[in-house]
Amino acid sequence: MLRRISLACVMAGSLLLAGCGQDSADAPLAHVPADTPFLFANLETIDDATLDAALASSNASLAQQRIDLRQFAEELRRDGEAESLANVLDALAEELAGKSDYQQVAEQIGVDLGGQNALYGLGLSPVLRLSINDAERYQAFLQRLADAAGLPLETRTQGELEYRQARLGEAPLQLLSTVHDGQAVLAVAPTELDDDALQQVLGTSLPDSSVQDTQRLSELADAKDYLPYGLGYVDTTRLATLLTGSQDLMIQAFRAFAEQTQGQAPEPVSQSCREDATRLASRMPRLSAGYTTLDAARTEQRFDVSLAEDITAPLASLTSTLPGLGNDSLESPFDLAIALPMNDLRDLLTQQIQHVRTAPFSCSALAELNNDLDELGRQANMLAMPPFGSLRGMRLVIDELTMPKHSDQPAIKGALLVASSDPNGLMAIGQSMLPGLATLSLSNDGEPQALPPQLTAMLGDAPAWLAMTDKALGVATGEGEQTTLKSLLQEETGEAGELMHVKLSGDMYAKWLQLADAFGNLAGNDAAALEEQLDAMQNQFERIDNVVIRMRMEDDGLVINNRIDWQQ
């Protein structure tokens, strides 16, 4: 599922990364209502070098995306579902065939990646506006997709504007497309639209107040340090209002469809449920994303999840005692660190439970959540019980990963740290579970001690060490890794709000692929399909030096940074 979501984001993002001047009445943002529930667009024109950098990740994974499209189509057919959708996915995969980058794909379908693009919502109806440089190629591309889906495209007119329309199966939805003034509009909307709504979808009329008028996207870029390319947001509070209300045209269409097919329209969402939906949305009022670095050496994106202050405050001010969390100089090819402040998480969960107990949800659909509070409270209390209550985090570092010949077990050289407010207590628990540890007498000086043979036998006879400080307990395996263990235990703890980091080198990922190849063959997977997929993934990561993901809590929400360092 994550791969499919990523695939959809990549293909949409490849269209949206082109630049545009957003000052004229013809600019996409002039067509976006100020209260749109979602918007992804650009604020400035993008030059060729920056465009190449922006598409580097998409281009590196293009072969893999083609495989994913075909596999998804096969799954749909195998499950006996959505044959027309499966055919469209195959058609999209064919559009990618023989292409090395999305610039070639854009040229083939007539899209101008240096033009004006935006994806937004007219209420719940998604609309894509993009610049084209060859109307015939673009129309031919749409026709290929329509033919694959078995949907006839009818030509209609709205005033002097010609557009194309196709019904989307039995649902009360239609696909609308038009090309004018060098821009294409592609939208999914209810089948019944009055002239005013149709004009707004097709772009022949403008909203009373637009995002361009309010500068909402510019303000977001300034607040989050997003670059003016490929940024956007999802307004969850606006979505909640639209989904639970009765004013949106999409909601009205589905209510009418239900009445026609079932003989009775569904009951409107009650006022109490609408209020509870708004209350829940206010806990996470906005999601946003944008690039912070785009050049030939590095691509960095930032994802923001806005959260209520009582959720962010405890974690934004929290400093984990995990050594190396948030470290900017990650030297190992694989490095994963996660803050696990169990007592703080328990307090936060207990606080949220108390909020609901004080003001229970009145919506009947949420009644079960009210009833489950006691069980949630008991589970929260378990986080404070030993050994969980003393945990503060964990860090796994892998320096080497190999698959020895004539063995189905990988050889790993690395170290694992467990941060705790009571490392001695963790050691005592370990000694009770593994009596061999009783021969060790660790102090809090961080000096590694070799594990006895009866324990290293469990690790394939590889040498292993244990060490402890007043902040963490650590174990290392592999020749020379005692030095790594000692160094890791001496690293500084992260800054307040640091929650996670993970670093994966392109070379390490290639080794993971080798393991997947070995285990895949053992599992009897389709050898040809597996080899094709592994080759595509191998080619993708040969271009990558490192991937680094960091997560931290700030005063206004959760921040996730995703950085790719490219091979030079």
C-alpha positions in Angstrom: 0.0 0.0 0.0 2.8 2.5 0.9 4.4 1.8 -2.5 1.2 2.5 -4.3 0.7 5.8 -2.4 4.3 6.7 -3.2 3.8 5.8 -6.8 0.7 8.1 -7.1 2.6 10.9 -5.3 5.6 10.5 -7.6 3.5 10.6 -10.8 1.5 13.6 -9.7 4.6 15.3 -8.4 6.3 14.9 -11.7 3.6 17.0 -13.3 3.5 19.6 -10.5 7.2 20.3 -10.2 7.2 22.5 -13.3 7.4 26.2 -12.5 4.9 29.0 -13.1 4.5 32.7 -12.5 1.5 33.0 -10.3 0.6 36.7 -10.7 -1.9 36.8 -13.7 -5.6 36.0 -13.9 -4.6 33.0 -16.0 -2.3 31.5 -13.4 -3.5 28.3 -11.8 -3.6 29.8 -8.3 -6.2 32.4 -9.5 -8.5 29.4 -10.1 -8.0 27.9 -6.7 -10.7 28.9 -4.1 -9.2 30.3 -0.9 -11.0 27.6 1.1 -9.8 24.7 -1.0 -9.3 21.6 1.1 -6.0 20.7 -0.6 -3.5 22.3 -2.9 -0.1 21.4 -4.4 1.4 23.9 -6.8 4.3 26.3 -7.5 5.1 29.9 -6.7 7.9 30.6 -9.2 9.3 29.5 -12.5 11.7 26.7 -12.2 14.9 26.6 -14.3 16.2 23.5 -16.1 18.9 22.6 -13.6 16.5 22.8 -10.6 13.9 20.9 -12.6 16.5 18.1 -13.2 17.2 18.1 -9.4 13.5 18.0 -8.5 12.8 15.1 -10.8 16.0 13.2 -9.9 14.3 10.9 -7.4 11.3 10.3 -9.7 13.6 9.6 -12.6 15.8 7.2 -10.5 12.7 5.1 -9.7 11.0 5.3 -13.1 11.7 1.7 -14.0 10.5 0.5 -10.6 7.3 2.6 -11.0 6.6 0.9 -14.3 6.9 -2.5 -12.6 4.7 -1.4 -9.7 2.0 -0.2 -12.1 2.0 -3.6 -13.9 2.0 -5.5 -10.6 -0.9 -3.5 -9.2 -2.9 -4.2 -12.4 -2.2 -7.9 -12.1 -3.4 -7.9 -8.5 -6.6 -6.2 -9.5 -7.3 -8.8 -12.1 -6.3 -11.7 -9.9 -8.8 -10.4 -7.3 -11.5 -10.0 -10.0 -11.8 -6.3 -9.3 -11.8 -3.1 -11.5 -10.8 -4.6 -14.9 -11.0 -1.1 -16.4 -8.7 0.4 -13.8 -6.2 -2.5 -14.3 -6.2 -1.7 -18.1 -5.5 2.0 -17.3 -2.6 1.1 -15.1 -1.2 -1.1 -17.9 -1.6 1.8 -20.3 0.2 4.1 -17.9 3.0 1.5 -17.6 3.3 1.5 -21.4 3.7 5.2 -21.4 6.8 4.8 -19.3 8.3 2.0 -21.4 11.6 2.8 -23.0 11.9 6.1 -21.1 14.9 7.1 -18.9 13.3 10.1 -17.3 10.0 12.0 -16.9 11.1 14.7 -19.2 10.8 12.1 -22.0 7.4 11.1 -20.7 6.2 14.7 -20.7 7.4 15.2 -24.2 5.5 12.1 -25.4 2.2 13.3 -23.9 2.6 17.0 -24.8 3.0 18.3 -21.2 5.2 21.4 -20.7 7.3 20.8 -17.5 8.3 24.4 -17.6 4.7 25.7 -17.5 1.9 26.3 -15.0 0.6 23.4 -12.9 -1.6 22.9 -9.8 -3.6 20.2 -8.2 -6.4 21.4 -5.9 -9.9 20.8 -4.8 -13.1 22.6 -5.8 -14.8 21.3 -2.7 -14.2 17.6 -2.8 -13.8 17.6 -6.6 -10.1 17.2 -7.6 -8.9 19.4 -10.4 -5.5 19.3 -12.2 -4.4 22.3 -14.2 -1.2 21.9 -16.2 0.6 23.6 -19.1 0.9 21.8 -22.4 3.0 22.4 -25.5 1.3 20.0 -27.8 -2.4 19.8 -27.6 -2.7 16.9 -30.1 -0.3 14.7 -28.1 -2.1 15.5 -24.9 -5.5 14.7 -26.4 -4.1 11.5 -27.9 -2.7 10.5 -24.5 -6.2 11.0 -22.9 -7.7 9.0 -25.7 -5.3 6.1 -25.1 -6.3 6.0 -21.4 -10.0 6.3 -22.2 -9.7 3.4 -24.7 -7.9 1.3 -22.1 -10.7 2.0 -19.6 -13.4 1.4 -22.2 -14.8 4.8 -21.5 -16.1 6.8 -24.5 -15.0 10.5 -24.5 -17.8 12.7 -25.7 -17.2 16.2 -27.1 -19.4 18.9 -25.6 -19.4 22.7 -25.5 -19.8 25.3 -22.7 -20.3 28.6 -24.4 -17.5 28.9 -26.9 -15.3 26.4 -25.0 -15.1 22.8 -26.2 -14.5 20.1 -23.6 -14.5 16.3 -23.4 -16.6 14.3 -20.9 -16.7 10.6 -19.9 -18.9 8.9 -17.3 -17.0 6.9 -14.7 -18.9 3.7 -14.5 -22.1 3.5 -12.4 -21.0 6.1 -9.9 -22.4 9.6 -10.3 -19.1 11.0 -11.4 -17.6 12.2 -14.7 -14.2 13.0 -16.0 -13.9 16.4 -17.6 -11.1 17.6 -19.8 -10.4 20.7 -21.8 -7.5 22.6 -23.4 -7.4 26.3 -23.8 -4.8 29.1 -23.7 -2.0 26.6 -23.4 -3.4 25.0 -20.3 -5.2 21.7 -19.8 -7.8 21.0 -17.2 -8.5 17.5 -15.9 -11.2 17.1 -13.3 -13.4 14.5 -11.6 -16.8 16.0 -10.8 -20.4 15.0 -10.2 -22.3 14.2 -13.4 -24.9 16.9 -12.6 -23.4 20.3 -12.7 -25.1 23.6 -13.3 -23.5 26.2 -15.6 -21.8 28.1 -12.7 -20.2 25.0 -11.3 -19.1 23.7 -14.8 -17.5 27.1 -15.6 -15.5 27.0 -12.4 -14.3 23.5 -13.1 -13.3 24.2 -16.6 -11.8 27.6 -15.6 -13.9 30.0 -17.6 -14.9 31.7 -14.4 -12.9 32.5 -11.2 -13.7 32.1 -7.5 -14.7 35.2 -5.6 -11.6 34.8 -3.4 -8.6 32.7 -4.6 -5.4 31.4 -3.0 -3.6 33.9 -5.2 -5.6 36.7 -3.6 -4.9 35.5 0.0 -1.2 34.6 -0.5 -1.9 31.5 1.6 0.7 29.4 -0.3 3.4 32.1 -0.1 2.8 32.4 3.7 3.1 28.7 4.1 6.4 28.7 2.2 7.8 31.5 4.3 6.7 29.8 7.6 8.2 26.4 6.8 11.2 27.4 4.7 9.8 25.6 1.6 11.3 26.4 -1.7 8.7 27.8 -4.2 8.4 24.6 -6.2 6.1 21.6 -5.6 4.7 22.7 -2.2 1.3 22.3 -0.8 -1.1 21.4 2.0 -4.2 19.4 3.0 -6.6 21.4 5.2 -8.1 18.6 7.4 -10.6 20.9 9.2 -12.0 22.0 5.8 -12.1 18.4 4.7 -14.1 17.4 7.8 -16.6 20.2 7.2 -17.1 19.2 3.6 -17.3 15.4 4.3 -19.9 15.7 7.1 -21.9 18.6 5.6 -24.5 18.6 2.8 -23.4 21.6 0.7 -20.7 20.1 -1.4 -21.7 19.0 -4.8 -19.9 15.7 -4.5 -21.8 14.8 -1.3 -25.1 15.9 -2.9 -24.4 13.7 -5.9 -23.8 10.6 -3.9 -26.8 11.2 -1.7 -29.0 11.5 -4.8 -27.4 8.3 -6.2 -28.1 6.4 -3.1 -31.7 7.5 -3.1 -32.0 6.5 -6.7 -30.4 3.0 -6.3 -31.7 2.2 -2.8 -35.0 4.0 -2.8 -34.0 6.1 0.2 -31.4 8.8 0.7 -29.0 8.3 3.7 -29.7 10.3 6.8 -27.7 13.6 6.9 -24.8 13.6 9.3 -26.0 14.8 12.7 -24.9 18.1 14.2 -23.2 16.3 17.0 -21.2 14.2 14.6 -20.2 17.2 12.6 -19.0 18.9 15.7 -17.1 15.8 16.8 -15.5 15.5 13.3 -14.4 19.1 13.5 -13.1 18.5 17.0 -11.0 15.6 15.8 -9.7 17.5 12.8 -8.6 20.4 15.0 -6.2 18.0 16.7 -4.3 17.8 13.4 -5.6 20.8 11.4 -3.1 20.7 8.5 -0.6 18.6 6.6 1.9 20.3 4.4 5.0 19.4 2.3 7.7 21.1 0.3 11.3 21.0 -0.9 14.0 22.7 1.2 17.0 21.8 -1.0 17.1 21.2 -4.7 20.4 20.8 -6.5 22.5 18.3 -8.3 24.2 17.1 -5.0 21.1 16.9 -2.7 17.3 16.7 -2.7 15.6 17.4 0.6 11.9 17.5 1.4 10.1 18.5 4.6 6.8 17.2 5.7 4.8 18.9 8.4 2.0 17.6 10.5 0.3 20.4 12.5 -0.8 19.2 15.9 -2.7 20.6 18.9 -0.4 22.3 21.4 -1.1 19.8 24.2 0.2 17.1 22.0 3.3 18.9 20.8 4.4 20.6 24.0 5.5 17.5 26.0 7.6 16.1 23.2 8.9 19.3 21.7 10.6 20.1 25.0 11.8 16.6 25.7 15.5 15.7 25.3 16.1 12.0 24.9 19.0 10.4 26.6 19.7 8.1 23.6 23.4 8.7 22.6 23.7 9.9 19.0 20.0 10.7 18.4 19.9 13.6 15.9 23.6 13.2 15.0 24.4 15.0 11.8 27.5 13.0 11.1 26.2 9.5 10.5 29.2 7.4 9.3 27.8 3.9 9.2 25.9 2.7 6.1 22.9 1.9 8.3 22.0 3.9 11.4 18.6 3.9 13.0 17.8 5.7 16.2 14.3 6.1 17.8 13.3 7.9 21.0 11.1 5.8 23.2 10.4 7.9 26.3 7.9 5.5 27.7 6.9 7.4 30.8 6.4 10.6 28.8 4.4 8.7 26.2 2.3 7.3 29.0 1.6 10.7 30.5 0.7 12.1 27.0 -1.7 9.2 26.3 -3.2 9.5 29.8 -3.8 13.2 29.2 -5.5 12.6 25.9 -7.7 10.0 27.5 -8.7 12.4 30.2 -9.7 15.0 27.6 -12.2 12.6 26.2 -13.4 11.5 29.6 -14.0 15.1 30.5 -15.9 15.9 27.3 -17.0 12.6 25.7 -17.9 12.3 22.0 -21.6 12.7 21.5 -21.6 11.3 17.9 -23.0 7.7 18.0 -20.3 6.6 15.5 -17.7 7.5 18.2 -19.6 6.0 21.1 -17.3 2.9 21.1 -14.3 5.1 21.6 -15.9 6.5 24.7 -16.5 3.0 26.0 -12.9 1.9 25.3 -11.3 4.5 27.5 -10.9 2.3 30.5 -9.0 -0.3 28.4 -6.9 2.4 26.8 -6.0 3.6 30.3 -4.9 0.2 31.4 -2.7 -0.2 28.3 -1.2 3.2 29.0 -0.4 2.2 32.6 1.5 -0.8 31.2 4.0 1.6 29.6 5.2 2.5 33.1 5.8 -1.1 34.2 9.4 -2.5 34.2 11.3 -2.9 31.9 9.2 -0.7 29.6 9.0 2.2 32.1 12.7 2.8 32.1 13.1 2.8 28.3 14.2 6.0 26.6 15.1 4.8 23.1 17.1 2.4 20.9 19.8 2.7 18.2 20.9 0.1 15.7 24.1 0.6 13.7 25.1 -1.8 10.9 28.6 -1.5 9.5 28.6 -4.6 7.3 26.0 -6.9 6.0 26.9 -10.0 3.9 25.4 -13.3 2.9 28.0 -16.0 3.3 28.1 -18.8 0.7 26.2 -22.0 1.7 24.3 -20.2 4.4 20.8 -18.7 4.7 21.8 -16.5 7.6 23.3 -13.0 6.9 26.5 -12.0 8.7 26.1 -8.7 10.5 28.7 -6.4 12.0 27.2 -3.7 14.1 25.9 -2.5 17.5 22.6 -2.1 19.3 22.1 0.4 22.1 19.1 0.5 24.5 18.8 3.8 26.3 17.3 3.6 29.8 16.9 5.5 33.0 18.0 2.2 34.7 20.6 0.4 32.6 21.5 -1.8 35.7 17.9 -2.9 35.9 18.0 -3.9 32.2 21.2 -5.8 32.8 19.7 -7.7 35.7 16.7 -8.7 33.5 19.1 -9.9 30.8 21.0 -12.0 33.3 17.8 -13.6 34.6 16.9 -14.6 31.0 20.5 -15.5 29.8 22.4 -17.0 32.7 25.6 -16.8 30.7 25.6 -13.0 31.3 26.0 -13.7 35.1 29.8 -14.1 34.5 30.0 -10.4 33.4 30.3 -7.6 35.9 29.7 -4.4 34.0 30.4 -1.0 35.4 29.0 2.3 34.0 32.3 3.3 32.3 31.3 2.2 28.8 34.2 -0.3 28.5 33.1 -3.3 26.4 33.4 -6.8 27.8 33.6 -9.9 25.6 30.6 -12.2 25.8 31.3 -15.8 26.9 31.4 -18.6 24.2 28.0 -20.0 25.2 26.4 -16.7 24.2 28.5 -16.0 21.1 27.5 -19.4 19.8 24.0 -18.0 19.5 25.5 -15.4 17.1 27.2 -17.9 14.8 30.4 -17.8 16.9 31.0 -14.2 15.9 32.8 -12.2 18.6 30.5 -10.0 20.6 30.7 -7.5 23.4 28.5 -5.8 26.1 29.0 -2.4 27.6 27.1 0.0 29.8 26.9 3.7 30.8 24.5 5.5 33.1 22.4 6.2 30.1 22.4 3.0 28.0 23.2 -0.6 27.6 24.8 -1.8 24.4 25.8 -4.9 22.5 28.1 -5.3 19.5 28.9 -8.2 17.2 31.6 -8.7 14.6 35.4 -8.3 14.5 36.4 -4.9 15.8 32.9 -3.7 16.6 33.8 -3.2 20.3 35.4 0.0 19.2 32.2 1.1 17.5 30.2 0.2 20.6 32.4 2.3 22.9 32.3 5.2 20.5 28.5 5.1 20.2 28.0 5.1 24.0 30.1 8.2 24.3 28.2 10.3 21.8 26.1 13.3 22.9 22.4 13.1 23.2 20.1 14.9 20.8 18.5 18.3 21.1 15.0 18.8 22.5 12.2 17.4 20.3 14.4 14.8 18.4 12.4 11.6 17.8 14.1 9.6 15.1 16.7 9.4 12.5 17.5 6.7 9.9 20.4 6.7 7.4 20.7 4.1 4.6 23.5 4.2 2.1 23.0 3.2 -1.5 25.5 0.4 -1.1 23.8 -0.9 2.0 20.5 -0.9 0.2 22.1 -3.0 -2.6 23.1 -5.5 0.0 19.5 -5.7 1.4 18.5 -6.4 -2.2 20.9 -9.3 -2.3 19.3 -10.7 0.8 15.9 -10.2 -0.8 17.1 -12.1 -3.9 18.3 -15.0 -1.8 15.2 -15.3 0.4 13.0 -14.7 -2.6 14.5 -17.6 -4.5 14.2 -19.8 -1.4 10.5 -18.9 -1.2 9.9 -19.9 -4.8 9.0 -16.5 -6.2 8.7 -16.0 -10.0 12.4 -15.8 -10.9 12.0 -13.6 -14.0 9.7 -11.1 -12.2 11.9 -11.0 -9.2 15.0 -10.4 -11.3 13.4 -7.6 -13.2 12.3 -5.9 -10.0 15.7 -6.3 -8.3 17.4 -4.9 -11.4 15.2 -1.9 -11.4 15.8 -1.3 -7.7 19.5 -1.8 -8.0 19.7 0.8 -10.8 17.7 3.2 -8.7 20.0 3.0 -5.7 23.2 3.0 -7.7 22.5 6.7 -8.2 22.1 7.3 -4.5 24.9 8.0 -2.0 22.7 8.2 1.1 19.1 8.5 2.2 18.6 10.2 5.6 15.2 10.6 7.3 14.8 12.7 10.5 11.8 13.2 12.7 11.3 15.8 15.4 8.6 17.5 17.3 8.4 21.3 17.1 6.0 23.7 19.0 3.4 23.6 16.2 3.7 20.0 15.1 5.7 17.0 13.8 8.4 17.6 11.2 9.8 14.9 9.0 12.9 15.7 6.8 13.7 13.3 3.9 17.2 13.9 2.3 18.8 12.1 -0.6 22.5 12.7 -1.3 23.3 11.8 -4.9 26.3 10.1 -6.3 28.6 12.7 -8.0 
